């Protein structure tokens, strides 16, 4: 078996550590953001997601309860702003 040079070992270790950090940060951000409502500005910039959220809010069986959440309100406002429509 061929010996690895000291530089290759250091580079491999550094890449492994960086990959672990990136994965951990992505997991942490995804976990913390999932509970926080998105802003109207965010939904305006992500109009396809706003459309999906609005559809989800309107089709939910709990009705007004879900539609009153910040995410639903912000998604609807973003769609109204983007398409200049009032419901």
Biopython code that builds the backbone (N, CA, C, O; Angstrom):
import numpy as np
from Bio.PDB.StructureBuilder import StructureBuilder

atoms = [
    (1, "UNK", "N", (0.846, -1.176, 0.000)),
    (1, "UNK", "CA", (0.000, 0.000, 0.000)),
    (1, "UNK", "C", (0.889, 1.236, 0.000)),
    (1, "UNK", "O", (1.877, 1.302, 0.731)),
    (2, "UNK", "N", (0.532, 2.203, -0.818)),
    (2, "UNK", "CA", (1.312, 3.415, -0.976)),
    (2, "UNK", "C", (1.051, 4.367, 0.182)),
    (2, "UNK", "O", (-0.093, 4.547, 0.599)),
    (3, "UNK", "N", (2.115, 4.978, 0.701)),
    (3, "UNK", "CA", (1.968, 5.926, 1.794)),
    (3, "UNK", "C", (1.447, 7.257, 1.259)),
    (3, "UNK", "O", (1.842, 7.711, 0.185)),
    (4, "UNK", "N", (0.553, 7.870, 2.031)),
    (4, "UNK", "CA", (0.056, 9.191, 1.670)),
    (4, "UNK", "C", (1.026, 10.233, 2.195)),
    (4, "UNK", "O", (1.573, 10.103, 3.290)),
    (5, "UNK", "N", (1.226, 11.260, 1.402)),
    (5, "UNK", "CA", (2.102, 12.328, 1.860)),
    (5, "UNK", "C", (1.412, 13.132, 2.956)),
    (5, "UNK", "O", (0.187, 13.116, 3.084)),
    (6, "UNK", "N", (2.207, 13.820, 3.726)),
    (6, "UNK", "CA", (1.674, 14.622, 4.831)),
    (6, "UNK", "C", (0.691, 15.672, 4.307)),
    (6, "UNK", "O", (-0.337, 15.923, 4.935)),
    (7, "UNK", "N", (0.995, 16.278, 3.177)),
    (7, "UNK", "CA", (0.110, 17.304, 2.603)),
    (7, "UNK", "C", (-1.238, 16.712, 2.191)),
    (7, "UNK", "O", (-2.275, 17.344, 2.398)),
    (8, "UNK", "N", (-1.240, 15.524, 1.617)),
    (8, "UNK", "CA", (-2.493, 14.897, 1.199)),
    (8, "UNK", "C", (-3.359, 14.559, 2.406)),
    (8, "UNK", "O", (-4.582, 14.690, 2.357)),
    (9, "UNK", "N", (-2.723, 14.127, 3.482)),
    (9, "UNK", "CA", (-3.468, 13.812, 4.700)),
    (9, "UNK", "C", (-4.091, 15.080, 5.270)),
    (9, "UNK", "O", (-5.252, 15.070, 5.679)),
    (10, "UNK", "N", (-3.335, 16.166, 5.300)),
    (10, "UNK", "CA", (-3.845, 17.434, 5.824)),
    (10, "UNK", "C", (-4.997, 17.947, 4.964)),
    (10, "UNK", "O", (-6.014, 18.394, 5.493)),
    (11, "UNK", "N", (-4.845, 17.886, 3.656)),
    (11, "UNK", "CA", (-5.893, 18.358, 2.744)),
    (11, "UNK", "C", (-7.155, 17.500, 2.904)),
    (11, "UNK", "O", (-8.264, 18.032, 2.953)),
    (12, "UNK", "N", (-6.990, 16.197, 2.986)),
    (12, "UNK", "CA", (-8.134, 15.297, 3.169)),
    (12, "UNK", "C", (-8.853, 15.589, 4.479)),
    (12, "UNK", "O", (-10.082, 15.631, 4.525)),
    (13, "UNK", "N", (-8.086, 15.789, 5.537)),
    (13, "UNK", "CA", (-8.683, 16.096, 6.840)),
    (13, "UNK", "C", (-9.416, 17.439, 6.795)),
    (13, "UNK", "O", (-10.519, 17.557, 7.328)),
    (14, "UNK", "N", (-8.818, 18.442, 6.170)),
    (14, "UNK", "CA", (-9.444, 19.766, 6.077)),
    (14, "UNK", "C", (-10.738, 19.709, 5.278)),
    (14, "UNK", "O", (-11.726, 20.330, 5.669)),
    (15, "UNK", "N", (-10.754, 18.985, 4.180)),
    (15, "UNK", "CA", (-11.959, 18.843, 3.363)),
    (15, "UNK", "C", (-13.048, 18.123, 4.159)),
    (15, "UNK", "O", (-14.219, 18.494, 4.093)),
    (16, "UNK", "N", (-12.664, 17.111, 4.897)),
    (16, "UNK", "CA", (-13.648, 16.380, 5.712)),
    (16, "UNK", "C", (-14.252, 17.274, 6.782)),
    (16, "UNK", "O", (-15.462, 17.247, 7.007)),
    (17, "UNK", "N", (-13.419, 18.062, 7.438)),
    (17, "UNK", "CA", (-13.917, 18.975, 8.470)),
    (17, "UNK", "C", (-14.837, 20.024, 7.863)),
    (17, "UNK", "O", (-15.904, 20.300, 8.410)),
    (18, "UNK", "N", (-14.438, 20.612, 6.741)),
    (18, "UNK", "CA", (-15.277, 21.615, 6.086)),
    (18, "UNK", "C", (-16.607, 21.025, 5.631)),
    (18, "UNK", "O", (-17.647, 21.667, 5.779)),
    (19, "UNK", "N", (-16.588, 19.825, 5.086)),
    (19, "UNK", "CA", (-17.830, 19.177, 4.655)),
    (19, "UNK", "C", (-18.749, 18.941, 5.844)),
    (19, "UNK", "O", (-19.960, 19.141, 5.747)),
    (20, "UNK", "N", (-18.181, 18.519, 6.957)),
    (20, "UNK", "CA", (-18.978, 18.296, 8.163)),
    (20, "UNK", "C", (-19.595, 19.595, 8.660)),
    (20, "UNK", "O", (-20.760, 19.620, 9.057)),
    (21, "UNK", "N", (-18.820, 20.668, 8.640)),
    (21, "UNK", "CA", (-19.330, 21.976, 9.072)),
    (21, "UNK", "C", (-20.470, 22.433, 8.172)),
    (21, "UNK", "O", (-21.497, 22.900, 8.666)),
    (22, "UNK", "N", (-20.304, 22.306, 6.869)),
    (22, "UNK", "CA", (-21.338, 22.728, 5.926)),
    (22, "UNK", "C", (-22.620, 21.930, 6.144)),
    (22, "UNK", "O", (-23.709, 22.503, 6.173)),
    (23, "UNK", "N", (-22.501, 20.632, 6.295)),
    (23, "UNK", "CA", (-23.680, 19.794, 6.519)),
    (23, "UNK", "C", (-24.367, 20.187, 7.826)),
    (23, "UNK", "O", (-25.593, 20.284, 7.878)),
    (24, "UNK", "N", (-23.590, 20.412, 8.870)),
    (24, "UNK", "CA", (-24.155, 20.803, 10.158)),
    (24, "UNK", "C", (-24.873, 22.143, 10.050)),
    (24, "UNK", "O", (-25.968, 22.295, 10.590)),
    (25, "UNK", "N", (-24.275, 23.121, 9.360)),
    (25, "UNK", "CA", (-24.901, 24.433, 9.214)),
    (25, "UNK", "C", (-26.187, 24.331, 8.406)),
    (25, "UNK", "O", (-27.184, 24.963, 8.754)),
    (26, "UNK", "N", (-26.179, 23.556, 7.348)),
    (26, "UNK", "CA", (-27.380, 23.396, 6.530)),
    (26, "UNK", "C", (-28.497, 22.763, 7.345)),
    (26, "UNK", "O", (-29.653, 23.174, 7.241)),
    (27, "UNK", "N", (-28.164, 21.778, 8.145)),
    (27, "UNK", "CA", (-29.156, 21.111, 8.978)),
    (27, "UNK", "C", (-29.682, 22.060, 10.042)),
    (27, "UNK", "O", (-30.883, 22.091, 10.308)),
    (28, "UNK", "N", (-28.789, 22.836, 10.653)),
    (28, "UNK", "CA", (-29.196, 23.783, 11.688)),
    (28, "UNK", "C", (-30.092, 24.872, 11.119)),
    (28, "UNK", "O", (-31.112, 25.209, 11.719)),
    (29, "UNK", "N", (-29.728, 25.422, 9.981)),
    (29, "UNK", "CA", (-30.523, 26.475, 9.349)),
    (29, "UNK", "C", (-31.878, 25.941, 8.937)),
    (29, "UNK", "O", (-32.896, 26.595, 9.162)),
    (30, "UNK", "N", (-31.908, 24.766, 8.338)),
    (30, "UNK", "CA", (-33.181, 24.181, 7.911)),
    (30, "UNK", "C", (-34.080, 23.933, 9.107)),
    (30, "UNK", "O", (-35.284, 24.178, 9.037)),
    (31, "UNK", "N", (-33.515, 23.451, 10.201)),
    (31, "UNK", "CA", (-34.310, 23.186, 11.385)),
    (31, "UNK", "C", (-34.842, 24.442, 12.030)),
    (31, "UNK", "O", (-35.987, 24.464, 12.481)),
    (32, "UNK", "N", (-34.039, 25.491, 12.086)),
    (32, "UNK", "CA", (-34.481, 26.715, 12.748)),
    (32, "UNK", "C", (-35.437, 27.512, 11.882)),
    (32, "UNK", "O", (-36.328, 28.181, 12.406)),
    (33, "UNK", "N", (-35.275, 27.457, 10.587)),
    (33, "UNK", "CA", (-36.114, 28.251, 9.692)),
    (33, "UNK", "C", (-37.482, 27.621, 9.457)),
    (33, "UNK", "O", (-38.430, 28.325, 9.108)),
    (34, "UNK", "N", (-37.598, 26.326, 9.639)),
    (34, "UNK", "CA", (-38.857, 25.672, 9.313)),
    (34, "UNK", "C", (-40.003, 26.133, 10.207)),
    (34, "UNK", "O", (-41.162, 26.109, 9.793)),
    (35, "UNK", "N", (-39.683, 26.554, 11.435)),
    (35, "UNK", "CA", (-40.722, 26.988, 12.351)),
    (35, "UNK", "C", (-41.014, 28.479, 12.245)),
    (35, "UNK", "O", (-42.066, 28.942, 12.685)),
    (36, "UNK", "N", (-40.091, 29.226, 11.665)),
    (36, "UNK", "CA", (-40.260, 30.664, 11.557)),
    (36, "UNK", "C", (-41.035, 31.005, 10.287)),
    (36, "UNK", "O", (-40.756, 30.459, 9.219)),
    (37, "UNK", "N", (-42.009, 31.910, 10.403)),
    (37, "UNK", "CA", (-42.750, 32.299, 9.196)),
    (37, "UNK", "C", (-41.860, 33.089, 8.242)),
    (37, "UNK", "O", (-40.962, 33.818, 8.665)),
    (38, "UNK", "N", (-42.121, 32.934, 6.976)),
    (38, "UNK", "CA", (-41.400, 33.693, 5.939)),
    (38, "UNK", "C", (-42.060, 35.059, 5.799)),
    (38, "UNK", "O", (-43.263, 35.205, 6.012)),
    (39, "UNK", "N", (-41.271, 36.039, 5.445)),
    (39, "UNK", "CA", (-41.801, 37.397, 5.288)),
    (39, "UNK", "C", (-42.498, 37.552, 3.937)),
    (39, "UNK", "O", (-42.331, 36.727, 3.038)),
    (40, "UNK", "N", (-43.274, 38.616, 3.814)),
    (40, "UNK", "CA", (-43.922, 38.905, 2.541)),
    (40, "UNK", "C", (-42.859, 39.144, 1.463)),
    (40, "UNK", "O", (-43.025, 38.721, 0.319)),
    (41, "UNK", "N", (-41.777, 39.816, 1.831)),
    (41, "UNK", "CA", (-40.695, 40.080, 0.871)),
    (41, "UNK", "C", (-40.084, 38.763, 0.381)),
    (41, "UNK", "O", (-39.776, 38.618, -0.802)),
    (42, "UNK", "N", (-39.911, 37.807, 1.297)),
    (42, "UNK", "CA", (-39.349, 36.520, 0.902)),
    (42, "UNK", "C", (-40.288, 35.818, -0.068)),
    (42, "UNK", "O", (-39.845, 35.279, -1.082)),
    (43, "UNK", "N", (-41.584, 35.821, 0.237)),
    (43, "UNK", "CA", (-42.552, 35.186, -0.663)),
    (43, "UNK", "C", (-42.616, 35.919, -2.002)),
    (43, "UNK", "O", (-42.818, 35.286, -3.039)),
    (44, "UNK", "N", (-42.447, 37.238, -1.997)),
    (44, "UNK", "CA", (-42.457, 37.996, -3.249)),
    (44, "UNK", "C", (-41.278, 37.578, -4.126)),
    (44, "UNK", "O", (-41.401, 37.484, -5.347)),
    (45, "UNK", "N", (-40.145, 37.332, -3.492)),
    (45, "UNK", "CA", (-38.958, 36.899, -4.230)),
    (45, "UNK", "C", (-39.033, 35.426, -4.634)),
    (45, "UNK", "O", (-38.307, 34.991, -5.528)),
    (46, "UNK", "N", (-39.895, 34.668, -3.990)),
    (46, "UNK", "CA", (-40.054, 33.233, -4.267)),
    (46, "UNK", "C", (-41.517, 32.955, -4.588)),
    (46, "UNK", "O", (-42.205, 32.250, -3.850)),
    (47, "UNK", "N", (-41.974, 33.510, -5.685)),
    (47, "UNK", "CA", (-43.403, 33.543, -6.009)),
    (47, "UNK", "C", (-43.992, 32.148, -6.208)),
    (47, "UNK", "O", (-45.157, 31.927, -5.875)),
    (48, "UNK", "N", (-43.228, 31.213, -6.736)),
    (48, "UNK", "CA", (-43.739, 29.836, -6.922)),
    (48, "UNK", "C", (-44.034, 29.192, -5.571)),
    (48, "UNK", "O", (-45.022, 28.473, -5.425)),
    (49, "UNK", "N", (-43.183, 29.450, -4.594)),
    (49, "UNK", "CA", (-43.415, 28.915, -3.255)),
    (49, "UNK", "C", (-44.608, 29.619, -2.613)),
    (49, "UNK", "O", (-45.379, 29.002, -1.878)),
    (50, "UNK", "N", (-44.756, 30.914, -2.893)),
    (50, "UNK", "CA", (-45.920, 31.656, -2.381)),
    (50, "UNK", "C", (-47.208, 31.069, -2.949)),
    (50, "UNK", "O", (-48.200, 30.935, -2.232)),
    (51, "UNK", "N", (-47.196, 30.720, -4.228)),
    (51, "UNK", "CA", (-48.377, 30.110, -4.845)),
    (51, "UNK", "C", (-48.690, 28.768, -4.198)),
    (51, "UNK", "O", (-49.851, 28.464, -3.925)),
    (52, "UNK", "N", (-47.662, 27.967, -3.954)),
    (52, "UNK", "CA", (-47.871, 26.659, -3.320)),
    (52, "UNK", "C", (-48.381, 26.827, -1.889)),
    (52, "UNK", "O", (-49.275, 26.099, -1.459)),
    (53, "UNK", "N", (-47.820, 27.774, -1.158)),
    (53, "UNK", "CA", (-48.253, 28.013, 0.223)),
    (53, "UNK", "C", (-49.694, 28.500, 0.239)),
    (53, "UNK", "O", (-50.488, 28.065, 1.074)),
    (54, "UNK", "N", (-50.035, 29.394, -0.671)),
    (54, "UNK", "CA", (-51.399, 29.905, -0.743)),
    (54, "UNK", "C", (-52.384, 28.779, -1.053)),
    (54, "UNK", "O", (-53.467, 28.714, -0.472)),
    (55, "UNK", "N", (-52.005, 27.911, -1.957)),
    (55, "UNK", "CA", (-52.860, 26.767, -2.291)),
    (55, "UNK", "C", (-53.028, 25.860, -1.072)),
    (55, "UNK", "O", (-54.129, 25.391, -0.782)),
    (56, "UNK", "N", (-51.920, 25.620, -0.360)),
    (56, "UNK", "CA", (-51.970, 24.798, 0.852)),
    (56, "UNK", "C", (-52.880, 25.439, 1.902)),
    (56, "UNK", "O", (-53.668, 24.751, 2.551)),
    (57, "UNK", "N", (-52.769, 26.749, 2.062)),
    (57, "UNK", "CA", (-53.566, 27.456, 3.071)),
    (57, "UNK", "C", (-55.055, 27.410, 2.743)),
    (57, "UNK", "O", (-55.887, 27.270, 3.639)),
    (58, "UNK", "N", (-55.385, 27.525, 1.482)),
    (58, "UNK", "CA", (-56.790, 27.551, 1.075)),
    (58, "UNK", "C", (-57.420, 26.158, 1.046)),
    (58, "UNK", "O", (-58.638, 26.021, 1.163)),
    (59, "UNK", "N", (-56.592, 25.133, 0.891)),
    (59, "UNK", "CA", (-57.158, 23.783, 0.789)),
    (59, "UNK", "C", (-57.173, 23.042, 2.121)),
    (59, "UNK", "O", (-57.693, 21.929, 2.201)),
    (60, "UNK", "N", (-56.614, 23.640, 3.160)),
    (60, "UNK", "CA", (-56.564, 22.976, 4.462)),
    (60, "UNK", "C", (-57.949, 22.903, 5.082)),
    (60, "UNK", "O", (-58.747, 23.833, 4.965)),
    (61, "UNK", "N", (-58.220, 21.796, 5.736)),
    (61, "UNK", "CA", (-59.546, 21.589, 6.320)),
    (61, "UNK", "C", (-59.818, 22.464, 7.539)),
    (61, "UNK", "O", (-60.977, 22.677, 7.898)),
    (62, "UNK", "N", (-58.758, 22.979, 8.187)),
    (62, "UNK", "CA", (-58.987, 23.841, 9.351)),
    (62, "UNK", "C", (-59.423, 25.243, 8.938)),
    (62, "UNK", "O", (-59.833, 26.041, 9.781)),
    (63, "UNK", "N", (-59.338, 25.545, 7.654)),
    (63, "UNK", "CA", (-59.881, 26.789, 7.108)),
    (63, "UNK", "C", (-59.247, 28.043, 7.645)),
    (63, "UNK", "O", (-58.048, 28.262, 7.472)),
    (64, "UNK", "N", (-60.038, 28.870, 8.295)),
    (64, "UNK", "CA", (-59.610, 30.196, 8.730)),
    (64, "UNK", "C", (-58.444, 30.141, 9.702)),
    (64, "UNK", "O", (-57.633, 31.067, 9.750)),
    (65, "UNK", "N", (-58.351, 29.081, 10.466)),
    (65, "UNK", "CA", (-57.262, 28.976, 11.449)),
    (65, "UNK", "C", (-55.894, 28.980, 10.758)),
    (65, "UNK", "O", (-55.003, 29.730, 11.157)),
    (66, "UNK", "N", (-55.727, 28.165, 9.744)),
    (66, "UNK", "CA", (-54.462, 28.135, 9.008)),
    (66, "UNK", "C", (-54.284, 29.406, 8.191)),
    (66, "UNK", "O", (-53.181, 29.949, 8.121)),
    (67, "UNK", "N", (-55.349, 29.881, 7.577)),
    (67, "UNK", "CA", (-55.247, 31.080, 6.746)),
    (67, "UNK", "C", (-54.837, 32.310, 7.542)),
    (67, "UNK", "O", (-54.355, 33.285, 6.966)),
    (68, "UNK", "N", (-55.020, 32.280, 8.851)),
    (68, "UNK", "CA", (-54.653, 33.414, 9.706)),
    (68, "UNK", "C", (-53.185, 33.380, 10.129)),
    (68, "UNK", "O", (-52.708, 34.331, 10.747)),
    (69, "UNK", "N", (-52.460, 32.306, 9.810)),
    (69, "UNK", "CA", (-51.055, 32.232, 10.202)),
    (69, "UNK", "C", (-50.232, 33.230, 9.393)),
    (69, "UNK", "O", (-50.616, 33.630, 8.294)),
    (70, "UNK", "N", (-49.101, 33.619, 9.954)),
    (70, "UNK", "CA", (-48.230, 34.591, 9.284)),
    (70, "UNK", "C", (-47.795, 34.123, 7.908)),
    (70, "UNK", "O", (-47.766, 34.914, 6.965)),
    (71, "UNK", "N", (-47.454, 32.838, 7.779)),
    (71, "UNK", "CA", (-47.030, 32.327, 6.477)),
    (71, "UNK", "C", (-48.128, 32.472, 5.432)),
    (71, "UNK", "O", (-47.866, 32.905, 4.310)),
    (72, "UNK", "N", (-49.335, 32.117, 5.788)),
    (72, "UNK", "CA", (-50.438, 32.207, 4.833)),
    (72, "UNK", "C", (-50.746, 33.659, 4.471)),
    (72, "UNK", "O", (-50.958, 33.987, 3.303)),
    (73, "UNK", "N", (-50.767, 34.508, 5.468)),
    (73, "UNK", "CA", (-51.040, 35.929, 5.227)),
    (73, "UNK", "C", (-49.943, 36.526, 4.352)),
    (73, "UNK", "O", (-50.240, 37.239, 3.394)),
    (74, "UNK", "N", (-48.682, 36.244, 4.668)),
    (74, "UNK", "CA", (-47.573, 36.809, 3.904)),
    (74, "UNK", "C", (-47.528, 36.282, 2.476)),
    (74, "UNK", "O", (-47.220, 37.031, 1.549)),
    (75, "UNK", "N", (-47.832, 35.002, 2.291)),
    (75, "UNK", "CA", (-47.856, 34.439, 0.936)),
    (75, "UNK", "C", (-48.955, 35.090, 0.110)),
    (75, "UNK", "O", (-48.740, 35.443, -1.050)),
    (76, "UNK", "N", (-50.127, 35.249, 0.702)),
    (76, "UNK", "CA", (-51.235, 35.880, -0.018)),
    (76, "UNK", "C", (-50.913, 37.336, -0.359)),
    (76, "UNK", "O", (-51.182, 37.784, -1.473)),
    (77, "UNK", "N", (-50.340, 38.074, 0.589)),
    (77, "UNK", "CA", (-49.984, 39.470, 0.331)),
    (77, "UNK", "C", (-48.929, 39.574, -0.770)),
    (77, "UNK", "O", (-48.973, 40.489, -1.593)),
    (78, "UNK", "N", (-47.995, 38.647, -0.783)),
    (78, "UNK", "CA", (-46.971, 38.650, -1.834)),
    (78, "UNK", "C", (-47.600, 38.416, -3.199)),
    (78, "UNK", "O", (-47.226, 39.062, -4.178)),
    (79, "UNK", "N", (-48.557, 37.495, -3.266)),
    (79, "UNK", "CA", (-49.248, 37.234, -4.534)),
    (79, "UNK", "C", (-50.075, 38.441, -4.964)),
    (79, "UNK", "O", (-50.100, 38.797, -6.142)),
    (80, "UNK", "N", (-50.747, 39.066, -4.007)),
    (80, "UNK", "CA", (-51.534, 40.255, -4.327)),
    (80, "UNK", "C", (-50.633, 41.377, -4.838)),
    (80, "UNK", "O", (-50.973, 42.062, -5.802)),
    (81, "UNK", "N", (-49.496, 41.559, -4.196)),
    (81, "UNK", "CA", (-48.558, 42.590, -4.613)),
    (81, "UNK", "C", (-47.994, 42.287, -5.993)),
    (81, "UNK", "O", (-47.909, 43.167, -6.849)),
    (82, "UNK", "N", (-47.616, 41.048, -6.195)),
    (82, "UNK", "CA", (-46.992, 40.652, -7.463)),
    (82, "UNK", "C", (-47.968, 40.748, -8.640)),
    (82, "UNK", "O", (-47.603, 41.209, -9.721)),
    (83, "UNK", "N", (-49.198, 40.315, -8.422)),
    (83, "UNK", "CA", (-50.160, 40.272, -9.498)),
    (83, "UNK", "C", (-51.210, 41.381, -9.410)),
    (83, "UNK", "O", (-52.143, 41.431, -10.212)),
    (84, "UNK", "N", (-51.046, 42.268, -8.424)),
    (84, "UNK", "CA", (-51.940, 43.407, -8.244)),
    (84, "UNK", "C", (-53.408, 42.978, -8.192)),
    (84, "UNK", "O", (-54.273, 43.545, -8.860)),
    (85, "UNK", "N", (-53.652, 41.952, -7.369)),
    (85, "UNK", "CA", (-54.995, 41.386, -7.231)),
    (85, "UNK", "C", (-55.413, 41.476, -5.771)),
    (85, "UNK", "O", (-54.604, 41.245, -4.873)),
    (86, "UNK", "N", (-56.655, 41.806, -5.540)),
    (86, "UNK", "CA", (-57.218, 41.828, -4.196)),
    (86, "UNK", "C", (-58.332, 40.803, -4.116)),
    (86, "UNK", "O", (-59.172, 40.713, -5.011)),
    (87, "UNK", "N", (-58.335, 40.019, -3.025)),
    (87, "UNK", "CA", (-59.395, 39.023, -2.802)),
    (87, "UNK", "C", (-60.316, 39.479, -1.733)),
    (87, "UNK", "O", (-61.271, 38.777, -1.402)),
]
sb = StructureBuilder()
sb.init_structure("model")
sb.init_model(0)
sb.init_chain("A")
sb.init_seg("    ")
for serial, (resi, resn, name, xyz) in enumerate(atoms, 1):
    if name == "N":
        sb.init_residue(resn, " ", resi, " ")
    sb.init_atom(name, np.array(xyz, "f"), 0.0, 1.0, " ", f" {name:<3s}", serial, name[0])
structure = sb.get_structure()
